[in-house]
Amino acid sequence: MVSTTADPPAARRDRFTSRGLAAARFLAQRALLKPVTWSVVRVAVVGRRKLRGVPRAFLVVANHSSHLDAPLILGALPRRLARYLAAGAAADYFFDVWWRRGLTALFFNAFPVDRNGVNPKSISAKTLLDRGVPLLVFPEGTRSKTGDMGHFKQGAAALAIASDVPVVPVALVGAGIAHPRGRNWPKPGRLPVGVVFSEPMRPEPGETAAAFTARIRERIAGLHAAYAPRILSASSGPEPDAHPSPEGERQ
């Protein structure tokens, strides 16, 4: 059975598993990244109670339309799950200069994702999972240009199958509207956005990566369709961090 402790195994400590760096990263995330993000958009978080019992190693899989996406997920996750979460980031953009590489490591525990297939020495996502490091992956590979959810690559599903870890699907609502591609900063007015967590998913016996990917995408699309009208209509009132579900669930 997979351990549910927050700390990865003590052996082979590095920047991904260091307790000291995890504490510094958590402070940076909660004292700077989350307050700044929450100050420029109005955030509704749905389904956090569904994450109880998620083991140490897992995959967060979400749709991707904005630079707000990773900060929103990190800020919405419970501390136990966010502490060591490592976010996949494009090696050709986030790791091309020292200052961007440093910031992504500090705030997102980021590991480089080679989108061009030219860097065989990229850090292995499977190795991180097998060491107990949870991962955040955007299977579309890049931010949506239209706001519509694109094709999901099979890598995340294949990782979950190979490492026998659950996938936590997340629907991000309104982030591409609040901070679309081409803007250096979110639109003014604190537009509403939502982070909707699903129950963890595991592959069925014998299920292929393609079939599992299709199920994950369908789950995220369904959550987005179910919650977007209510979340995007929020324009005033208190912060909607405890947004009720259609079944009356509260966080």
VENGIPE-V473331 format. One record per backbone hydrogen bond with DSSP energy under -0.5 kcal/mol. NH is the residue of the N-H (numbers start at 1). CO is the residue of the C=O. If there is no record, write none. Layout:
nh: <NH NH>
co: <CO CO>
//
This chain:
nh: <9 17 18 22 23 24 25 26 27 28 29 30 31 32 33 34 36 37 38 39 40 40 41 42 43 44 45 46 50 51 52 54 56 58 59 60 61 61 62 63 69 71 72 73 74 75 76 77 81 82 83 86 87 88 89 91 93 94 95 95 96 101 102 103 104 105 106 107 108 109 110 111 113 114 115 122 125 128 129 130 131 132 133 134 135 136 137 137 139 141 144 153 153 158 159 160 161 162 163 164 165 166 167 168 169 170 171 172 173 173 178 179 183 187 193 194 195 196 197 197 198 200 201 207 212 213 214 215 216 217 218 219 220 221 222 223 224 225 226 227 228 231 232 233 234 241 243 243 245 248>
co: <131 14 14 18 19 20 21 22 23 24 25 26 27 28 28 29 32 33 34 35 36 37 37 191 41 193 240 195 47 48 49 51 3 56 166 135 59 168 137 170 66 67 68 69 70 71 72 73 78 78 79 134 108 136 111 113 90 90 90 91 93 97 98 99 100 101 102 103 104 105 104 87 89 112 113 119 123 124 125 126 127 129 128 132 58 86 60 135 137 138 64 139 151 154 155 156 157 158 159 160 160 57 201 59 167 61 196 170 171 194 174 175 180 178 42 173 44 171 46 195 169 50 167 204 208 209 210 211 212 213 214 215 216 217 218 219 220 221 222 223 224 227 228 229 231 239 45 240 249 245>
//
